[in-house]
Amino acid sequence: MYNYYFALASQNFLLNEEPLEEILRERTEYYQSRNKNIDFWFILNPNFINFSKFDANYINTNSSYAAIISLDKNFIKWLKLRIGFVTIGQFTSNSIFIPNNF
């Protein structure tokens, strides 16, 4: 089993109001400098997330969402602190995450 962690927010927030590109670019460069495999992905409209588990005051199911998914729980916790207005969660899978499957 693989444990995945995610940070979820509206696409508008992540793409237009936060420096997400810079954050993910810096994280990628950090991994490359350490010869570490990339273990995070940015996904638009993640259909694997069960929105009924989230606070109805925060989630508008008519909006478009985006998620940063990672095998690294601490990275997602750091994103929550860094970005702030995201909700975090987790899920498990029997297989390794392949973005095209979602």
KEKE-3310 file (N, C-alpha, C; in steps of 0.2 Angstrom, whole numbers, plus 5000, padded with zeros to 4 digits):
npx = (5004:5002:5004:4997:4997:4989:4986:4973:4964:4955:4957:4959:4964:4976:4983:4982:4983:4993:5011:5013:5020:5033:5035:5034:5044:5056:5056:5057:5070:5077:5075:5082:5095:5098:5098:5086:5071:5057:5042:5030:5015:5006:4989:4975:4958:4955:4949:4948:4946:4935:4923:4913:4919:4924:4922:4907:4906:4918:4921:4915:4906:4904:4915:4931:4944:4961:4975:4990:4999:5008:5020:5026:5022:5027:5030:5018:5012:5020:5017:5004:5006:5014:5006:4993:4978:4973:4966:4970:4973:4973:4975:4975:4983:4984:4993:5006:5006:5000:4998:4990:4980:4970)
npy = (4994:5011:5027:5042:5060:5075:5092:5103:5115:5129:5130:5143:5149:5142:5144:5157:5166:5162:5159:5146:5140:5144:5138:5124:5123:5126:5116:5105:5108:5107:5093:5087:5092:5084:5071:5065:5056:5063:5065:5071:5078:5089:5091:5095:5096:5085:5069:5059:5062:5062:5073:5074:5072:5084:5100:5108:5121:5125:5119:5120:5112:5115:5122:5123:5112:5110:5100:5096:5082:5070:5059:5062:5066:5077:5087:5091:5095:5106:5114:5117:5126:5135:5140:5141:5144:5131:5114:5099:5082:5064:5048:5031:5019:5004:5004:5013:5030:5037:5050:5051:5042:5048)
npz = (5000:4996:5004:5001:5002:5002:4996:4994:4985:4977:4959:4954:4965:4968:4956:4952:4963:4972:4973:4966:4955:4957:4970:4967:4958:4965:4974:4966:4961:4972:4975:4964:4966:4977:4972:4972:4969:4961:4970:4970:4963:4953:4951:4941:4943:4952:4953:4962:4974:4988:4990:5000:5012:5017:5025:5022:5021:5016:5004:4988:4977:4964:4959:4951:4956:4962:4966:4975:4976:4986:4991:5003:5018:5027:5017:5012:5024:5026:5015:5018:5029:5022:5011:5016:5014:5011:5010:5018:5016:5015:5006:5002:4991:4981:4971:4963:4961:4946:4936:4925:4926:4934)
capx = (5000:5006:5001:4997:4995:4987:4984:4968:4962:4952:4962:4960:4968:4983:4986:4983:4984:4999:5017:5014:5025:5039:5036:5036:5051:5061:5055:5060:5077:5080:5076:5087:5102:5099:5097:5080:5066:5051:5037:5024:5012:5001:4983:4969:4951:4957:4942:4949:4944:4928:4922:4909:4923:4926:4918:4903:4907:4924:4921:4910:4907:4903:4921:4936:4949:4968:4978:4997:4999:5015:5021:5029:5018:5029:5030:5011:5011:5024:5013:4998:5009:5016:5001:4988:4971:4972:4964:4975:4970:4977:4972:4980:4982:4988:4998:5010:5002:5001:4993:4985:4974:4966)
capy = (5000:5018:5032:5048:5065:5080:5099:5104:5122:5130:5131:5150:5151:5140:5146:5164:5170:5159:5158:5139:5138:5145:5134:5118:5123:5126:5109:5101:5109:5104:5085:5086:5093:5078:5065:5061:5055:5067:5061:5075:5080:5094:5088:5099:5093:5078:5065:5054:5065:5062:5080:5074:5072:5090:5105:5110:5128:5127:5116:5122:5107:5118:5125:5118:5112:5107:5097:5094:5076:5068:5053:5065:5070:5083:5092:5093:5099:5112:5117:5120:5132:5140:5143:5143:5142:5124:5109:5093:5075:5058:5042:5025:5015:4998:5005:5019:5036:5039:5056:5050:5038:5052)
capz = (5000:4996:5007:4998:5005:4997:4998:4990:4985:4970:4954:4954:4971:4967:4949:4951:4969:4975:4968:4966:4951:4960:4975:4965:4954:4970:4977:4960:4961:4979:4974:4959:4970:4982:4968:4975:4964:4962:4973:4971:4957:4953:4947:4940:4944:4955:4953:4967:4981:4990:4993:5005:5018:5019:5027:5016:5021:5013:4998:4983:4972:4958:4958:4949:4961:4960:4971:4975:4979:4987:4996:5008:5023:5029:5012:5012:5030:5025:5010:5022:5032:5017:5007:5021:5012:5007:5015:5017:5017:5013:5004:5001:4985:4980:4966:4963:4958:4939:4935:4919:4929:4938)
cpx = (5004:5001:5002:4994:4994:4985:4979:4965:4958:4958:4964:4965:4975:4986:4987:4984:4990:5005:5018:5019:5032:5040:5038:5042:5056:5061:5059:5068:5081:5081:5081:5094:5103:5099:5091:5075:5060:5045:5031:5022:5007:4995:4978:4963:4952:4950:4943:4947:4937:4927:4917:4912:4925:4921:4914:4904:4914:4924:4914:4911:4906:4910:4926:4942:4956:4971:4986:4997:5006:5015:5024:5024:5020:5029:5023:5009:5014:5020:5007:5000:5011:5011:4995:4981:4970:4969:4968:4971:4975:4972:4977:4978:4986:4993:5001:5006:5004:4996:4988:4979:4969:4963)
cpy = (5006:5023:5039:5054:5071:5087:5101:5112:5123:5131:5138:5152:5149:5142:5153:5169:5168:5158:5150:5137:5138:5140:5127:5118:5123:5119:5104:5102:5106:5096:5084:5087:5087:5071:5061:5061:5060:5063:5066:5077:5085:5092:5093:5094:5086:5074:5060:5056:5065:5069:5080:5073:5078:5095:5108:5118:5130:5124:5118:5117:5109:5122:5120:5118:5109:5104:5095:5088:5074:5062:5056:5069:5076:5089:5095:5097:5106:5117:5121:5126:5137:5144:5145:5141:5136:5119:5103:5087:5070:5052:5037:5022:5009:4999:5012:5024:5037:5044:5055:5046:5042:5057)
cpz = (5000:5000:5003:5002:5000:5000:4992:4990:4978:4965:4954:4959:4970:4961:4949:4957:4973:4970:4968:4961:4954:4966:4973:4961:4959:4973:4972:4960:4967:4978:4969:4962:4975:4978:4970:4969:4966:4965:4975:4964:4958:4948:4947:4940:4946:4956:4958:4974:4982:4994:4999:5012:5021:5021:5022:5016:5017:5005:4994:4977:4965:4955:4955:4954:4958:4967:4970:4979:4980:4992:5003:5013:5025:5024:5012:5018:5029:5020:5014:5026:5028:5013:5011:5019:5008:5013:5013:5019:5015:5010:5003:4994:4985:4975:4966:4959:4951:4937:4930:4921:4932:4934)
residu = (MET:TYR:ASN:TYR:TYR:PHE:ALA:LEU:ALA:SER:GLN:ASN:PHE:LEU:LEU:ASN:GLU:GLU:PRO:LEU:GLU:GLU:ILE:LEU:ARG:GLU:ARG:THR:GLU:TYR:TYR:GLN:SER:ARG:ASN:LYS:ASN:ILE:ASP:PHE:TRP:PHE:ILE:LEU:ASN:PRO:ASN:PHE:ILE:ASN:PHE:SER:LYS:PHE:ASP:ALA:ASN:TYR:ILE:ASN:THR:ASN:SER:SER:TYR:ALA:ALA:ILE:ILE:SER:LEU:ASP:LYS:ASN:PHE:ILE:LYS:TRP:LEU:LYS:LEU:ARG:ILE:GLY:PHE:VAL:THR:ILE:GLY:GLN:PHE:THR:SER:ASN:SER:ILE:PHE:ILE:PRO:ASN:ASN:PHE)
# end
